[in-house]
Amino acid sequence: MTAPTPSPSLRAAASPQATVLLLLAAAAWAATVPRALDMGTEGGTMGMSLVAFLGMWLLMMAAMMLPSVAPVASLYVRTFRTSPWARTAQLIVGYLGAWTLAGVPLFALAQVADEAGGDADWPKYLAAGLFAAAGVWQLSGAKDRCLRHCRSPIGLLLHYGNFRGRAADLRVGLHHAAWCLGCCWALMVLFVAFGVMNLLAMVGLAALVYAEKRFAVGERLARVAGVVLLVLAVAVVFVPEIAPGLTGDGGMSEMSDMPEADSGM
């Protein structure tokens, strides 16, 4: 038996533009990791304004999403002969612009997480709801449809040939990002549960997104992830530490709030 191969529509040789996108993703990871290590699993907005939050979110999306969109850009750049660098730049501005705007509702949800703490039970139930919603979406037909477009974008590229005007490539980026958002939005919402700059969550979710889009078993991986998320939706009610972005350190935070024992005892 031969080993599974990636979707043939995404097996094009890397273009110089795609290589630059991968280098930009690496630079974004290099800029994100130190801050993520500093923030840890801190929940909510981490005291940031909307503008600062969106700047941080843009950097995260560049790190996480550019590797999976680079093959599409490599195919797209082959559909035209003039101004490949300028047109690829427009494509990526549109793509990352859409993902940046997606950070606005996430910021609103993170503001809810700012209120978590104390002895309240609602944060763990909110976490359960987020895990359950993401799990259901991973198993849905809508997810399958969006993922098929991301895995085999040839049909979309043919459609993009009808786009005209100076902003055509910007519209292509926005349009493709809409399919990516449909595919991945539920996974990104999980950052509210894990902590927006949780490095392990960033690496894990970025790997899942890439594998779903690039590997032959990507659609099956999406379903497996859905089942795992549904299990976590139940488990987090009993083990709140699964969602540190909403529940903090659990019992450890309560212990730290206790008065110190008298040194004479």
C-alpha positions as CSV (number, residue, x, y, z in Angstrom):
1,M,0.0,0.0,0.0
2,T,1.2,3.5,-0.8
3,A,1.2,6.3,1.8
4,P,-1.6,8.8,1.6
5,T,-0.9,11.9,-0.4
6,P,-2.1,15.5,0.1
7,S,-5.0,16.8,-2.0
8,P,-3.6,17.1,-5.6
9,S,-5.0,20.6,-5.9
10,L,-2.6,21.8,-3.2
11,R,0.5,20.0,-4.4
12,A,1.8,22.8,-6.6
13,A,5.5,23.6,-6.2
14,A,6.1,26.5,-3.9
15,S,6.3,29.9,-5.6
16,P,8.7,32.6,-4.4
17,Q,5.6,34.4,-3.0
18,A,4.6,31.3,-1.0
19,T,8.1,31.1,0.4
20,V,7.9,34.7,1.6
21,L,4.6,34.0,3.3
22,L,6.1,31.1,5.2
23,L,9.0,33.4,6.2
24,L,6.5,36.0,7.4
25,A,4.7,33.3,9.4
26,A,8.0,32.3,11.0
27,A,8.7,35.9,11.9
28,A,5.2,36.2,13.4
29,W,5.8,33.1,15.5
30,A,9.1,34.6,16.6
31,A,7.4,37.8,17.7
32,T,4.5,36.0,19.3
33,V,6.2,33.3,21.4
34,P,8.0,35.6,23.9
35,R,4.8,37.5,24.6
36,A,2.8,34.3,24.9
37,L,5.4,32.9,27.3
38,D,5.1,36.1,29.4
39,M,1.3,36.0,29.4
40,G,0.9,32.3,30.0
41,T,-2.8,31.3,30.3
42,E,-4.0,34.6,31.5
43,G,-7.7,34.9,30.6
44,G,-9.9,37.6,29.1
45,T,-8.6,40.7,27.3
46,M,-5.4,40.7,29.5
47,G,-6.1,44.4,30.1
48,M,-5.7,45.4,26.5
49,S,-7.8,47.9,24.5
50,L,-9.6,46.7,21.4
51,V,-6.9,48.2,19.2
52,A,-4.1,46.5,21.1
53,F,-6.0,43.2,21.2
54,L,-6.6,43.3,17.4
55,G,-2.9,44.0,16.8
56,M,-2.0,41.0,18.9
57,W,-4.7,38.9,17.2
58,L,-3.4,39.9,13.7
59,L,0.1,38.7,14.7
60,M,-1.3,35.4,16.0
61,M,-3.4,34.9,12.8
62,A,-0.3,35.6,10.6
63,A,1.6,33.0,12.5
64,M,-1.1,30.4,12.6
65,M,-2.9,30.8,9.2
66,L,-0.2,31.9,6.7
67,P,1.3,28.4,6.4
68,S,-2.1,26.9,5.4
69,V,-2.9,29.7,2.9
70,A,0.6,29.7,1.3
71,P,-0.2,26.8,-1.1
72,V,-3.4,28.6,-2.2
73,A,-1.4,31.7,-2.9
74,S,1.2,29.6,-4.8
75,L,-1.6,28.4,-7.1
76,Y,-3.2,31.8,-7.4
77,V,0.0,33.5,-8.4
78,R,0.1,31.2,-11.4
79,T,-3.1,32.6,-12.8
80,F,-1.6,35.9,-13.7
81,R,1.6,37.1,-15.3
82,T,1.9,40.8,-14.2
83,S,2.7,42.3,-10.8
84,P,2.8,39.0,-8.9
85,W,4.3,40.6,-5.7
86,A,1.8,43.5,-5.5
87,R,-1.1,41.2,-6.3
88,T,-0.1,38.6,-3.7
89,A,0.3,41.4,-1.2
90,Q,-3.3,42.5,-1.9
91,L,-4.5,38.9,-1.5
92,I,-2.8,38.6,1.9
93,V,-4.0,42.0,3.1
94,G,-7.6,41.0,2.3
95,Y,-7.1,37.6,4.0
96,L,-5.5,38.8,7.2
97,G,-7.9,41.8,7.2
98,A,-10.8,39.5,7.4
99,W,-9.2,37.5,10.2
100,T,-8.4,40.7,12.1
101,L,-12.1,41.8,12.0
102,A,-13.0,38.4,13.3
103,G,-11.1,39.4,16.4
104,V,-13.8,42.0,17.3
105,P,-16.4,39.5,18.5
106,L,-13.7,37.5,20.1
107,F,-12.7,40.6,22.1
108,A,-16.3,41.0,23.2
109,L,-16.3,37.4,24.4
110,A,-12.9,37.9,26.1
111,Q,-14.5,40.8,28.0
112,V,-17.0,38.4,29.4
113,A,-14.1,36.2,30.5
114,D,-12.7,39.3,32.3
115,E,-15.5,38.9,34.8
116,A,-14.6,35.3,35.6
117,G,-13.2,34.5,39.0
118,G,-14.1,33.9,42.6
119,D,-16.4,31.0,43.5
120,A,-18.7,31.4,40.5
121,D,-19.6,28.3,38.6
122,W,-20.6,30.0,35.4
123,P,-17.1,30.2,33.8
124,K,-16.8,26.4,33.7
125,Y,-20.2,26.1,32.1
126,L,-19.3,28.8,29.6
127,A,-16.2,26.8,28.8
128,A,-18.3,23.7,28.4
129,G,-20.6,25.6,26.0
130,L,-17.6,26.8,24.0
131,F,-16.1,23.2,23.7
132,A,-19.6,21.8,22.8
133,A,-20.2,24.4,20.2
134,A,-16.8,23.8,18.6
135,G,-17.3,20.1,18.7
136,V,-20.7,20.2,17.1
137,W,-19.4,22.5,14.4
138,Q,-16.5,20.2,13.7
139,L,-18.9,17.4,13.0
140,S,-21.4,19.5,11.0
141,G,-22.0,19.5,7.2
142,A,-21.2,23.2,7.1
143,K,-17.7,22.5,8.4
144,D,-17.3,19.8,5.8
145,R,-18.3,22.2,3.0
146,C,-16.0,24.9,4.1
147,L,-13.1,22.5,4.6
148,R,-13.6,21.0,1.1
149,H,-13.2,24.5,-0.4
150,C,-10.0,25.1,1.6
151,R,-8.6,21.7,0.7
152,S,-9.4,21.9,-3.0
153,P,-9.6,25.6,-4.0
154,I,-9.4,25.0,-7.8
155,G,-13.1,25.8,-8.2
156,L,-12.6,29.0,-6.2
157,L,-9.6,30.0,-8.3
158,L,-11.6,29.6,-11.5
159,H,-14.4,31.8,-9.9
160,Y,-11.8,34.4,-8.9
161,G,-11.0,34.8,-12.6
162,N,-14.3,36.8,-12.9
163,F,-13.1,39.3,-10.3
164,R,-12.2,42.6,-12.0
165,G,-10.8,46.0,-11.0
166,R,-7.9,47.3,-9.0
167,A,-9.2,45.7,-5.8
168,A,-9.8,42.3,-7.3
169,D,-7.0,40.6,-5.4
170,L,-8.1,42.2,-2.2
171,R,-11.6,40.8,-2.8
172,V,-10.0,37.4,-3.5
173,G,-8.3,37.5,-0.1
174,L,-11.5,38.5,1.7
175,H,-13.5,35.8,-0.1
176,H,-11.0,33.0,0.6
177,A,-10.8,34.2,4.2
178,A,-14.6,33.9,4.5
179,W,-14.3,30.1,3.7
180,C,-11.4,29.8,6.2
181,L,-13.4,31.6,8.8
182,G,-16.3,29.2,8.2
183,C,-13.9,26.3,8.6
184,C,-12.0,27.5,11.7
185,W,-14.0,30.0,13.6
186,A,-15.1,27.5,16.2
187,L,-11.5,26.5,16.9
188,M,-10.4,30.1,17.4
189,V,-13.2,30.8,19.9
190,L,-11.5,28.1,22.1
191,F,-8.8,30.7,22.9
192,V,-11.3,32.3,25.3
193,A,-11.3,29.0,27.2
194,F,-7.6,28.3,26.9
195,G,-6.4,31.8,27.3
196,V,-5.9,34.0,24.2
197,M,-2.2,33.8,24.3
198,N,-1.9,30.2,25.5
199,L,1.2,29.0,23.6
200,L,0.3,25.3,23.8
201,A,-3.2,26.1,22.4
202,M,-1.7,28.2,19.6
203,V,0.6,25.4,18.5
204,G,-2.0,22.7,18.9
205,L,-4.7,24.6,17.0
206,A,-2.3,25.8,14.3
207,A,-1.2,22.2,13.7
208,L,-4.8,21.0,13.6
209,V,-5.8,23.7,11.1
210,Y,-2.8,22.9,8.9
211,A,-3.4,19.1,9.0
212,E,-7.1,19.5,8.2
213,K,-6.3,21.5,5.1
214,R,-3.2,19.7,3.9
215,F,-3.2,16.1,4.8
216,A,-5.1,13.3,3.1
217,V,-6.8,12.4,6.4
218,G,-7.7,16.0,7.1
219,E,-11.5,15.5,7.0
220,R,-11.2,12.6,9.4
221,L,-9.0,14.6,11.7
222,A,-11.6,17.3,11.8
223,R,-14.2,14.7,13.0
224,V,-11.9,13.2,15.6
225,A,-11.2,16.7,16.9
226,G,-15.0,17.3,17.1
227,V,-15.4,14.2,19.3
228,V,-12.5,15.2,21.5
229,L,-14.0,18.6,22.0
230,L,-17.4,17.1,23.0
231,V,-15.6,15.0,25.6
232,L,-13.8,18.1,26.9
233,A,-17.2,19.9,27.1
234,V,-18.2,17.3,29.7
235,A,-14.8,17.0,31.4
236,V,-14.4,20.7,32.0
237,V,-17.4,20.7,34.3
238,F,-15.5,18.3,36.6
239,V,-12.0,19.5,35.9
240,P,-12.2,23.3,35.4
241,E,-8.4,23.6,35.0
242,I,-8.9,22.3,31.4
243,A,-10.1,25.9,30.6
244,P,-7.5,28.1,32.4
245,G,-8.5,31.2,30.4
246,L,-11.9,31.1,32.1
247,T,-11.3,29.3,35.4
248,G,-7.9,30.5,36.3
249,D,-5.8,28.1,38.4
250,G,-8.7,26.4,40.0
251,G,-7.9,25.3,43.5
252,M,-4.4,26.8,43.4
253,S,-5.8,30.3,43.1
254,E,-8.1,29.7,46.1
255,M,-5.1,28.4,48.1
256,S,-3.1,31.5,47.3
257,D,-5.9,33.7,48.6
258,M,-5.9,32.0,52.0
259,P,-4.2,33.9,54.9
260,E,-0.7,32.6,55.7
261,A,-0.5,30.4,58.8
262,D,0.9,32.0,61.9
263,S,4.7,31.3,62.0
264,G,4.4,30.3,65.6
265,M,2.2,27.3,64.8
